[in-house]
Amino acid sequence: MKNTERSLGELVTTFPMAAKVFQQYQLDYCCGGKQSLADACAKESLDPETVLTAIEAASRDKTDETRWDQRPLPELVQHILDRYHAPLRTELPRLIGLATKVEAAHAEKPTCPKGLTELLTRVARDVENHLAKEEQILFPLIVAGRGRTAHMPVQVMMREHDDHGEDLRAIREITNQRKVPEDACATWRELYRALGEFETELMDHIHLENNILFPRALAS
């Protein structure tokens, strides 16, 4: 793992624990997964060798992460459905509920994430439409071994993934990078904690599709 010209997506595919390192350094390995580590680090004024060292350490600490680039495509599709699609349908409404309470209770405070409820409501609608298209159109093609015919659906899904990435940036902006105010109530703290988890899960989800599932399906 000495070549800093390897893409972020390739590094996470080969070393799944790299995802946590990239999250720590705020490197976009899902929608931006095609950029090289060197280029991504240059944009953020980071030393790529330091990041590689962190990936090596993380990979030594935990070696039981599944290599999804080596598993059958139907198994990967089922993993995405179980691990990401189903939880999204319960977590997004919970986040909207938390945001609604925080905005109602703390509207007068300058640190209140005004507009977050409206943004999350739109995100939930867009995500549900996206999941439905994958489940009803794209995934059945892949499971049936017809991934080579799915160029158009894949392009649509990847464009929507880019939109999801923009939404994550908007959430960070509204919440001041999820920095919890000193006087925040328990609901506010839980909201920001859960938003951090939501971002991590969505980035992992998009990475699996953009950098592993879609390329393998189109080449199958």
SVG drawing of the C-alpha trace seen along z (x, -y; Angstrom):
<svg xmlns="http://www.w3.org/2000/svg" viewBox="-42 -34 47 49">
<polyline fill="none" stroke="black" stroke-width="0.4" points="0.0,0.0 2.7,-2.5 1.2,-4.0 -0.5,-7.3 -1.9,-7.4 -4.4,-4.7 -8.0,-6.1 -9.9,-6.5 -12.5,-4.1 -9.9,-1.4 -8.3,-1.9 -11.6,-1.5 -12.5,1.5 -9.2,3.2 -8.9,2.0 -12.4,1.5 -11.1,-0.1 -9.8,-3.0 -13.3,-4.4 -13.0,-5.4 -9.6,-7.0 -11.0,-9.0 -13.9,-10.1 -11.5,-11.3 -9.6,-13.4 -12.9,-14.4 -11.9,-12.8 -14.8,-12.0 -14.4,-8.3 -17.9,-7.8 -18.9,-10.4 -15.2,-11.4 -13.9,-7.9 -12.3,-8.1 -9.8,-10.8 -6.3,-9.6 -5.2,-9.8 -2.5,-12.2 -4.9,-14.6 -7.5,-14.4 -4.8,-15.1 -3.4,-18.0 -6.8,-19.6 -7.0,-19.4 -3.3,-20.2 -2.8,-16.7 0.3,-14.4 -0.8,-11.3 1.9,-9.2 0.4,-10.1 -3.0,-9.0 -1.6,-5.7 0.1,-5.0 -3.2,-5.5 -4.9,-3.1 -2.3,-0.5 -2.7,-0.9 -6.5,-0.7 -6.3,2.4 -4.0,4.2 -6.4,3.5 -9.4,5.1 -9.0,7.7 -12.5,9.2 -14.0,6.6 -15.7,8.3 -14.1,7.7 -17.3,7.0 -15.3,6.9 -14.8,10.6 -18.3,11.7 -21.1,12.7 -23.1,9.8 -26.5,11.1 -25.0,11.3 -23.7,7.8 -27.1,6.5 -28.8,8.2 -26.2,6.8 -27.0,3.3 -30.7,3.8 -30.4,5.2 -27.6,3.0 -28.5,-0.4 -31.9,-0.5 -34.0,0.8 -32.4,-1.3 -32.7,-4.5 -36.4,-4.1 -36.6,-4.2 -33.7,-6.6 -34.6,-9.5 -38.1,-10.0 -36.4,-9.9 -34.0,-12.5 -36.8,-14.7 -38.6,-14.3 -35.5,-15.3 -34.8,-18.3 -38.4,-19.5 -38.2,-19.4 -34.8,-21.2 -36.0,-24.0 -39.2,-24.5 -37.6,-24.6 -34.5,-26.7 -35.6,-28.9 -34.4,-32.0 -30.8,-30.9 -28.3,-31.9 -26.9,-28.3 -30.2,-26.8 -30.0,-24.8 -32.8,-26.7 -34.1,-25.0 -32.7,-21.6 -36.2,-20.0 -37.1,-21.3 -33.8,-20.0 -34.1,-16.6 -37.7,-16.3 -36.6,-16.8 -33.6,-14.5 -36.0,-11.8 -38.3,-12.2 -35.4,-12.1 -33.7,-9.1 -37.0,-7.1 -37.4,-7.8 -33.8,-6.7 -34.2,-3.5 -37.3,-2.6 -35.7,-3.0 -32.8,-0.8 -35.0,1.9 -37.5,2.0 -35.3,1.5 -31.5,1.6 -31.0,4.3 -33.3,6.9 -31.3,6.4 -28.0,7.0 -29.3,10.1 -30.6,11.6 -27.1,11.3 -28.1,8.5 -25.8,5.8 -24.3,5.1 -27.6,3.7 -27.9,1.3 -25.7,-1.6 -28.5,-4.1 -29.9,-3.2 -26.4,-3.3 -25.7,-6.7 -29.0,-8.0 -28.2,-6.5 -24.6,-8.0 -26.0,-11.4 -28.4,-11.1 -25.5,-10.0 -23.8,-13.2 -27.0,-15.0 -26.9,-13.1 -23.3,-14.2 -24.4,-17.9 -27.1,-17.3 -24.6,-16.0 -22.5,-19.2 -25.7,-21.3 -26.4,-19.5 -22.9,-20.1 -23.3,-23.8 -26.6,-24.3 -25.4,-22.5 -22.0,-24.3 -20.2,-21.0 -22.4,-19.4 -20.6,-21.3 -22.8,-20.9 -23.4,-24.1 -22.5,-24.1 -26.1,-24.7 -27.6,-22.1 -30.3,-19.8 -30.2,-16.0 -32.4,-16.0 -30.0,-18.4 -27.0,-16.3 -28.7,-13.2 -29.6,-14.9 -26.1,-15.9 -24.7,-12.5 -27.2,-10.7 -26.5,-13.0 -22.9,-12.1 -23.8,-8.4 -26.2,-9.1 -23.4,-10.7 -21.0,-7.8 -23.6,-5.2 -24.7,-7.0 -21.1,-7.5 -20.3,-3.8 -23.5,-2.9 -22.6,-5.1 -19.1,-3.8 -20.3,-0.2 -22.5,-1.0 -20.3,-3.5 -17.0,-1.8 -17.9,1.9 -21.4,2.9 -21.9,0.7 -18.4,1.4 -18.7,5.1 -22.3,5.3 -21.5,3.4 -18.5,5.7 -20.4,8.9"/>
</svg>
